[in-house]
Amino acid sequence: MTIAGTAGPPEARRRRVILGRTRRSLWAEFIIENGIKVLGFSAIGLVALIFLFLLREGVPTFFRVELDNLFGTRWYPTFDLFGTVPLLLGSVLVTIVAIVIALPLGVATAVFIREVAPNWAREVLKPMIEVLAGIPSVVLGFFGMTIVAPLVREVLGAPTGLTAFTGALILAYMSLPTIISVAEDALDAVPRSYRDASLAMGATRWQTIWRVVVPAARSGIVTAIMLGMGRAIGETMAVMMVTGNAARLPLTLDSLFKPVRTMTATIAAEMGEVAHGSTHYHVLFGVGLLLFVLTFFINLAAASVIFQRRRRGGLR
């Protein structure tokens, strides 16, 4: 028998159990929340540490090498010539041509998967595209050396198959999974009401796709281009194997079908043989610092496009 206003033993036990579960859930939530914060700040901290390391090793370049030499047109480290312009232009040429090739293929594939393909085909194609992104770059480089390079030499009449165009073809293939996945997500995010309204006004299916759906997903497609460009400009092994690695200025019209050298290939080819602490050593880190800054700004532009799209979506 219990006194009025008090709880009996079963009810008190039940309250203690509920209180214990509440405390455990609060502790679990506290640990998970702070663990996520630590992991998030750790990722930012690692990127900051990498940047600081590049600064420490790359900044001495500007004190040891004159600017006229550093931004010259001749890269011959043996003769203390560290002109980075051919490396920069080679990377830009290969990357831009790769994006020009990959963009129409990637967007068309994304449109086909999202708007045209039946459900069973979509379920098969999307995983296959994701698998393509996992192929090692050295395998693609070997494929480019043995298959693509001879075709470029024989079909296009180039003096050698190891050219900027060959590297652009390989990079275009490597950028396709990123472009297709991001563009397909952008198309999927377009509201169904846009399609229904266009069809209700008498537009055909293709008119709806190319004049309504694709323009509505323009910001997402731009993001796909930026991410694909970042993927291409940072590639090392495949480019080193198929571009010929000749540090020359690609300024003529036929430069696309001649060998070039990129920044990433230069770092990968020469860092293992350079003396630690030498001028050549610091110049290579300076090239890496330049590459880091370029990639950072490309990803920053892509992130700003995503942010603006989400902000406009929130305002609507």
Secondary structure, DSSP 8 states (H G I E B T S, - for coil): ---TTS--HHHHHHHHHHHHHHHHHHHHHHHHHHHHHHHHHHHHHHHHHHHHHHHHHHTTHHHHS-HHHHTSS-EEGGGTEE--HHHHHHHHHHHHHHHHHHHHHHHHHHHIIIIIS-HHHHHHHHHHHHHHTTS-HHHHHHHIIIIIHHHHHHHS--S-S-SHHHHHHHHHHHHHHHHHHHHHHHHHTS-HHHHHHHHHTT--HHHHIIIIIHHHTHHHHHHHHHHHHHHHHT--HHHHHHSB-------SGGGGGS-B--HHHHHHHHTTTS-TTSHHHHHHHHHHHHHHHHHHHHHHHHHHHHHHHHHHHHH-
